[in-house]
Each structure stands twice: as C-alpha cells, then as structure tokens.
Amino acid sequence: MGPAPPPPTPRLDPYAALTAVLTDRAAPGPRPEPARVPDPAPAAPRQRALVVAAAGGGLVLLVAAAAVVVPRGRARRWRPPGRG
C-alpha cells in the first residue's frame, strides 16, 4: 500500500465570514491614533531630474542628427547640394 492521502485542505468561505452574526460582543478596543499625512515632497529634486533628462534627450537628438548629416556632408566633400 502507498502513503495515505493528505487530509482535506481547509476552505475559507468568504460569504459566511462576512454574513456571520457574532453573539459574543467584545468591548470596543482603544481608538487608534489618527493617521499623520506626510508633508508634500519638495519640488527641487524632481525639477533637477527633469532638467538632466531633457539635457540627455537633447544630446541624443544632436548625436542622431550628426550621424545623419556628417556622412552626407563627407559624400559631397562638404559642398552645398545642387552645385556640380
């Protein structure tokens, strides 16, 4: 014979948990302290991060434009287009 099957897994009945009427009323517990709302975050670090990100994005665009323009200029030996 093989090992015994595991006992049945207990099941949670959410409907019964929410609709059960408790007969033993416990005394109300101590009132919790009101939640403390933290002060708003300072805007300086966010502004600094946005400036750094914008500068990095501008640098990427500048390098991408140079990657397109420089090879075309070299192919024409740096002369303007349309002149033969």
C-alpha positions as CSV (number, residue, x, y, z in Angstrom):
1,M,0.0,0.0,0.0
2,G,1.1,3.5,-0.7
3,P,1.2,6.5,1.6
4,A,-2.1,7.8,2.9
5,P,-3.6,10.8,1.1
6,P,-3.3,14.2,2.7
7,P,-6.1,15.4,4.9
8,P,-8.6,17.7,3.1
9,T,-7.4,21.3,2.8
10,P,-9.4,23.7,4.9
11,R,-11.5,26.1,2.8
12,L,-12.4,29.7,3.5
13,D,-16.0,30.7,3.0
14,P,-15.9,34.5,2.4
15,Y,-19.7,34.7,2.3
16,A,-20.0,33.1,5.7
17,A,-17.2,35.2,7.0
18,L,-19.0,38.4,6.1
19,T,-22.6,37.4,7.0
20,A,-22.0,35.6,10.2
21,V,-23.6,37.2,13.2
22,L,-21.4,37.1,16.3
23,T,-23.2,36.5,19.6
24,D,-20.4,37.4,21.9
25,R,-19.9,41.1,21.9
26,A,-16.5,42.2,22.9
27,A,-15.8,45.6,24.5
28,P,-14.6,48.2,22.0
29,G,-10.8,48.4,21.8
30,P,-8.8,51.5,22.2
31,R,-9.2,54.1,19.4
32,P,-6.3,54.2,17.0
33,E,-4.4,57.4,16.6
34,P,-5.3,59.5,13.6
35,A,-3.2,58.9,10.6
36,R,-0.4,61.5,10.0
37,V,-0.3,62.8,6.5
38,P,3.3,63.4,5.5
39,D,4.4,66.8,4.2
40,P,4.4,67.2,0.4
41,A,7.7,66.2,-1.3
42,P,10.0,69.1,-2.3
43,A,9.9,70.0,-6.0
44,A,13.7,70.7,-6.4
45,P,14.8,67.1,-6.9
46,R,12.1,66.5,-9.4
47,Q,12.9,69.6,-11.4
48,R,16.6,68.7,-11.3
49,A,15.8,65.2,-12.7
50,L,13.7,66.7,-15.4
51,V,16.5,69.1,-16.5
52,V,19.0,66.3,-16.6
53,A,16.6,64.1,-18.6
54,A,15.9,66.9,-21.0
55,A,19.6,67.7,-21.5
56,G,20.3,64.0,-22.1
57,G,17.4,63.8,-24.6
58,G,18.7,66.8,-26.4
59,L,22.2,65.3,-26.6
60,V,20.8,62.1,-28.0
61,L,18.9,64.1,-30.7
62,L,22.0,66.1,-31.5
63,V,24.1,62.9,-31.9
64,A,21.4,61.3,-34.1
65,A,21.3,64.4,-36.3
66,A,25.1,64.4,-36.6
67,A,25.0,60.7,-37.5
68,V,22.7,61.6,-40.5
69,V,24.3,64.9,-41.6
70,V,28.1,64.1,-41.3
71,P,28.1,61.1,-43.8
72,R,26.1,63.1,-46.3
73,G,28.5,66.0,-46.0
74,R,31.5,63.8,-46.4
75,A,30.0,62.2,-49.5
76,R,29.6,65.7,-51.1
77,R,33.0,66.8,-49.8
78,W,31.3,69.4,-47.7
79,R,29.9,71.4,-50.7
80,P,26.3,72.5,-50.7
81,P,23.8,70.4,-52.7
82,G,22.9,71.4,-56.2
83,R,26.3,72.6,-57.3
84,G,28.0,70.4,-59.7
